Amino acid sequence: MILGNGVDIVKVSRIENLLKNKKDGFLHKVFTQNEIEYIKNTGCNPQTISGIFAAKEALSKLLGTGIGKVNWKDMEVFHDERGKPYVKLYNEGLNISQNLGIENIELSISHEKEYAIAFVIGEGKSEKVDVKVPDDIKNILPMREKDSHKGTFGRVGIIAGSKGMAGAAYLATMAALRSGSGLVYAIIPNSLNEILSIKLTEAIIKSVEDEDAGHFNLYSFDGLKEIIDDMDVLALGPGIGVDEIRIELVNKILSTYEKPIVLDADGINCISKGNPDILSNRKAETVITPHPGELSRLLRLDIDTIQKKRFEYSKMISNKYNVITVLKGANTLVTNPKGDIYINFSGNPGMATAGSGDLLTGIIASFIGQGITSYEAAVLGVYCHGIAGDLAKMDKGEYGMISRDILDNIPYSIKRLEW
């Protein structure tokens, strides 16, 4: 069974600068003699060096230590006769891997223009091994002060739902509550007030005028504006539907609300049919969480094209619209305009079920409301969402899993990060 994984991305230009300024010192500090000989045989190719460097960082994350406790040279990368990389561990690296029950490590190194990417999987037999959460994920979650109160952990507004899609509002709201928010407001069309007031016993229900249409309309905006001014962050879009009126409503919210917004589902579909450039003009950060179909509508490209170059299009959309992009799917990507990239390896195919994305939206909004930066909130949210799905799989399996199973496991996914 898979006991853990680690991933790292290295910008090749960073290695090129190190080679220019302190080549020999850098090589002898990081690489073993065998690795240095391999590197020199490639003509000190910066991409090759970047790949091996990334592999060592990824290995340290698999072990849960980071570089420091495990020395650079306690991890050695070799290549077989076909050029496939593999790894050997020594000293503290070997001791830690054995304590974790890791019996085999699979290593993959890939290159994409200016980046080298390494991914490792640790395999073993023990079902009882408690694999450590990587430090770069764990360190995002802040420790709670003893004198905290519910206002300390954010006011999160969930603008969601329409007739037939009350579940989207329910799941996003509950996910925010289960992720640690102190106050979560389900902001819904008045037509959904009764059913969600019954289902959401811990949330605050704020319904706005919809003229019995069953969905938000332009008469909803004044009520929405009054409510959202007090929020620390908004989640906008799950299950709201798409038409000309709702397109205009989404545009109004994006242009007038001056705090972070997590834009998902029909929120993305509305700007795809309306004015995507409105994202670039926002004064606060925006996180968009498209699946490939939603991104295809935003970019006006077919899904197959996007899936073949997920990495490139995720970066492109972040740069084009100045947003943090969470491109969902197997190995969800998180990118931002600064060029930071996170590839997620938690989760499983059973999470491809209705409502799963609504949960992710609520989780990310919750973390932002608690004061975590939007990019780190997206990274942490994606990771915890995937772990919650993995925990649900252990109980229900992939075929029978539904979104409520993932929802029930959100607290346990976060508990893994606590001190």
JOPE-V952002 format. One record per residue. SS is DSSP state (H for helix, E for strand, C for the rest). OMEGA is omega in degrees with one decimal (999 if undefined). Layout:
# JOPE-V952002
ss:omega
SS:OMEGA
SS:OMEGA
This chain:
# JOPE-V952002
ss:omega
C:177.8
E:-178.4
E:179.8
E:178.9
E:176.6
E:-179.1
E:175.8
E:178.5
E:-179.8
E:175.2
E:-173.7
H:-178.8
H:176.9
H:179.2
H:178.8
H:178.8
H:178.1
H:179.7
H:179.5
H:-170.2
H:-176.6
H:-172.8
H:-173.9
H:179.5
H:178.6
H:-177.6
H:-176.1
H:177.4
H:-169.0
H:-167.9
C:175.4
C:-180.0
H:177.8
H:-179.4
H:179.5
H:178.1
H:177.9
H:-179.1
H:-179.0
H:177.3
H:176.5
C:-178.4
C:-177.0
C:179.4
C:-178.1
H:179.1
H:177.1
H:-179.7
H:179.6
H:-179.7
H:179.7
H:177.4
H:178.8
H:179.3
H:-179.9
H:176.8
H:179.6
H:178.8
H:179.7
H:177.6
H:174.6
H:-178.6
H:176.6
C:-175.3
C:-166.6
C:177.9
E:-178.9
C:176.9
C:173.2
E:-177.8
C:176.6
H:-173.3
H:170.6
H:179.0
E:-175.9
E:-178.1
E:176.9
E:175.3
E:179.2
C:-175.1
C:177.3
C:-178.9
C:-179.5
C:-178.7
E:171.0
E:-169.7
E:169.4
E:179.4
E:179.6
C:171.0
H:-175.4
H:177.1
H:178.8
H:-180.0
H:-178.3
H:-179.3
H:178.6
H:177.4
H:178.1
C:-178.7
C:-179.1
C:-178.9
C:-178.7
E:178.0
E:175.3
E:-178.1
E:175.1
E:177.9
E:179.8
E:179.6
E:177.9
E:-179.2
C:-173.9
C:-177.5
E:168.3
E:-175.5
E:177.3
E:179.6
E:178.4
E:175.4
E:175.0
E:-176.6
E:177.5
C:-175.6
C:-170.6
C:174.8
C:-171.6
C:-177.3
C:177.8
C:-175.9
C:-178.7
C:174.9
C:178.7
C:-176.4
H:-177.4
H:172.7
H:-175.2
H:-175.2
C:177.4
C:-173.9
C:-178.7
C:174.9
C:-177.4
C:177.2
C:-176.2
C:-178.6
C:179.4
C:172.1
C:-171.9
H:177.2
H:-179.8
H:-170.5
H:165.7
C:172.0
E:-175.1
E:176.3
E:179.2
E:177.9
E:-169.3
C:169.6
C:172.6
C:179.8
C:-177.1
C:-178.2
C:177.2
H:-179.3
H:179.4
H:178.2
H:179.8
H:-175.3
H:179.7
H:-179.8
H:-179.7
H:178.4
H:177.7
H:177.5
H:-177.8
H:179.7
C:171.8
C:178.8
C:179.3
C:-178.0
E:178.7
E:-178.1
E:172.9
E:-176.8
E:-164.6
E:170.6
E:-176.9
H:-178.8
H:-178.2
H:-171.8
H:-174.3
H:-175.2
H:-178.0
H:173.5
H:177.6
H:-174.2
H:-172.4
C:-174.8
C:-178.4
C:-178.9
C:173.1
E:-176.9
E:175.3
E:-179.5
E:-178.4
E:-175.4
C:174.7
C:179.0
C:179.8
C:-179.6
C:-177.7
C:178.4
C:177.9
C:172.5
C:-175.9
H:175.0
H:-179.3
H:-166.5
H:-178.3
H:177.3
H:178.1
H:-177.7
H:-179.0
H:-178.1
H:-169.3
H:178.7
C:-178.4
C:-176.7
C:174.5
C:-179.2
E:176.3
E:162.3
E:-171.9
E:168.8
C:-173.9
C:172.8
C:-177.5
C:-178.1
C:-176.2
C:166.4
C:-175.2
H:-178.7
H:-179.1
H:173.2
H:178.9
H:-179.9
H:178.2
H:178.1
H:179.9
H:-179.7
H:-179.2
H:-175.2
H:-176.3
H:-178.5
C:-170.8
C:174.6
C:-175.7
C:176.1
E:168.7
E:-174.7
E:-173.3
C:166.0
C:-176.7
H:172.7
H:176.4
H:-179.7
H:179.5
H:-179.8
H:176.8
H:178.6
H:-177.4
C:-172.2
C:-179.8
H:-177.3
H:178.4
H:178.2
H:-176.9
C:-174.3
C:-178.6
C:179.9
C:179.7
C:-177.6
C:176.2
E:172.9
E:173.9
E:-174.1
C:-176.7
C:160.4
C:-174.1
H:178.7
H:179.1
H:177.9
H:179.1
H:177.9
H:-180.0
H:-178.2
H:-176.6
C:175.0
C:178.7
C:-173.9
H:-178.8
H:179.1
H:180.0
H:-177.4
H:179.1
H:-178.2
C:-178.3
H:-177.4
H:-176.4
H:-176.1
H:175.4
H:177.2
H:-176.8
H:-177.4
H:176.4
H:-179.2
H:-175.7
H:-174.0
H:178.3
C:-178.6
C:168.0
E:-175.8
E:172.5
E:-179.4
E:-172.4
C:-179.7
C:175.2
C:-174.8
C:177.7
C:179.5
E:171.7
E:179.5
E:174.5
C:-176.9
C:179.5
C:-179.0
C:176.1
C:-177.6
E:173.6
E:175.0
E:-175.9
C:179.5
C:171.0
C:179.5
C:-175.4
C:-175.9
H:178.5
H:-179.3
H:175.5
C:-175.9
C:-175.8
C:177.2
C:-178.4
H:179.3
H:177.0
H:176.9
H:-178.9
H:178.3
H:179.1
H:180.0
H:-178.0
H:178.8
H:179.1
H:-178.8
H:176.7
H:179.5
H:179.4
C:174.1
C:176.6
C:179.6
C:-172.5
H:179.7
H:-179.6
H:176.8
H:178.1
H:178.9
H:-179.2
H:-179.9
H:179.5
H:-179.5
H:-177.8
H:176.3
H:179.1
H:178.2
H:177.0
H:176.0
H:178.0
H:176.8
H:177.3
H:178.6
H:-179.7
H:-177.6
H:-171.9
H:-173.1
C:-177.6
C:-173.0
C:-175.0
C:-177.2
C:170.8
C:-173.3
H:178.3
H:175.7
H:177.3
H:178.6
H:-178.4
H:-176.6
H:177.7
H:179.4
H:-178.5
H:176.4
H:179.5
H:-179.6
H:178.0
C:-176.9
C:-173.0
C:-177.0
C:999
